[in-house]
């Protein structure tokens, strides 16, 4: 799955990350998501969420609450930008 960095959704997501987090980071990752299937169906998407992939899908998987709250702020900002 690859998304054009100039697509409207990516531009809004980058704007939301800058507003809430003070910066942005876009790049490739080495894990699978359902994003490719959504894109193939014509649904614009990005992969974004709290946590660190190094802590995901392990016996002691966790996400810090502060990261969840920051991600929620980014989600709220992108919704606000879409309105």
N, C-alpha and C positions, 0 to 999 in steps of 0.2 A: 504494500500500500504506500503510495506516495501522493502527497497533496501539493499543489502549486502554492508557493508562499505568497503569491499575489491574489489568491482567491479571496472573495469577500469574507468568507467565514474565517479564514486564517488571519486576514488583516484585522478583523474584529477581535479575535482571540489574542493576537499580539498586542493590540491596543489595551484590552482589558488587563492583560498581564503587566504591561508597563504601568497602568494606572494603580493597580493594587499591589503589585510586587516590586515595582520600581525597575523592572527589566523583563527580558524575555529570553528564552533559549529555544531555538527550533533546530531539530536535527533528526537523524535516523537512529533507530533503536533496534536491538536484536532480540525481539520477542514478538509473538503473534497477538493480534487482537481481531475483533470482528469488523474493524474499520474497513478492511478491504471489501468485505461483502456488502457493506452499506454503500461504499463508493461505487461498486459495480452495479448497484441498483439505482444509481443516480442521486444518492443522498449525500450531500456535502458533510464531511466530518473531520474532526481532529482527534488526536489521542492526548488527553490531558487528565491529570488527577493527582491527588496527594500521595506522598510516600516515596520510597526509593525502591527501585526494582530489585536491588540486592536483598531487600528484606521481604520481598513478595514470594509467596508459594513455598515457604520454608516451614519447618516444624515450629519455629517461633515467629511467625509472620506478625507484623504489627505496623500501624501507621500512627504517628504522633498526633494527638488531638489538635495541636496548634496548626499542623499541616492541613488537617481536614477543614478547620475554620478558615484558613487562608484560601483554600480551593473553593469553598463556598462563597467567599467574597469575590473571587474571580468569576464564578458562575453567575452571581448576581450582577456583576458589572457587564458581562457580555449580554445578559438579558436586557439590561438597561440600555445598552448601546444599540440593540436591535429594535427597541421601541420607537 
